[in-house]
Amino acid sequence: MPGNKITILEELKLPGGALDGIKEPKKGFVIRGGHEMEDHFECLWDLFRSIPSLEVEGASVLDEFYWLNKDDPNYSLQRATIDRGQDAHTDGKFGLSEKAQKDIVKVFLATREEMENKRIDEVFGKDFLESNFWLYWRTMFAFEEWHSALEMKLYLHRFIHHIGGLPDFSALKFTKYNQYESLVLPLYTWLLDQGVTFHFSTQVTDVDFDISADGARKQATRLHWVSGPEGAPGDGVDLSENDLLFMTIGSLTENSNEGDQHTPARLDEGPAPAWDLWRRIAQKDPAFGRPGVFADHIPQTKWESATVTTLDEYSLL
């Protein structure tokens, strides 16, 4: 499809969503989110092998990534700490008893239906939840005991080839800079070169659908939005059966709030546009999902991250 036929609407003032690493003059670098990457992100790498590097002429973003991780592979000399920086002495061990090992195998071999609507602590016992394996796993993938057992099972399937790299983070690969500069900016630049239109400061609030009586056919007929002075013109656009609409619904970083060295981040439980959009769409047909499963339990789903900004070449991490 020609780029001039593509329009992207973005609520933020810059592209990249949670990958919005940027230097705030009074705070240092602020990065709300990032992806822990590995060799087999097949779709991602298939995309970025075609995106030109912004720094190396004739090379792709994938080339840069491959060279970096070949020359400087990632690993951690101290996987976990206690007592404000003391070595927790996990010593590369998983600490799995025979019972805990059986729990993993049972969950791995279970059907999806057997894991639905269950918490992790309902399918794993105390031995597993007190093991180093669970410490490695939960800190790498941001799991808690009350999270979905089905999600845990699917992660086991997806990342089983990296079990050996859990104790020292050698399973992970990283970009040269933060992911905004290393992934988002090259892709954004390439899309602009192809004629793609971007409208920032534009919040999509609702989508109208033409839904057949039997629910089998669902066609988006109009987008509604509100925008700032630099955003998309008007308040929406009509869609035809020849238009393709792709939506991102919900967000792990929606309503995020930034703290600093002296002020803790504030929990914002107010209106959340990305989730509110999904809620409005879900009311129109059951096939559009149940956003409340993910968004209605803030105490159990909230999370925090921290970014360290060093002022010179010395780091005490």
PyMOL commands that set and color helices and strands:
alter all, ss='L'
color gray80, all
select helices_A, chain A and resi 3-5+42-48+61-71+98-109+112-115+120-122+126-129+132-141+149-165+179-193+273-282+286-288+292-295+298-301
alter helices_A, ss='H'
color red, helices_A
select strands_A, chain A and resi 7-9+22-24+28-30+81-82+86-87+197-199+202-211+218-227+236-238
alter strands_A, ss='S'
color yellow, strands_A
deselect
rebuild
show_as cartoon
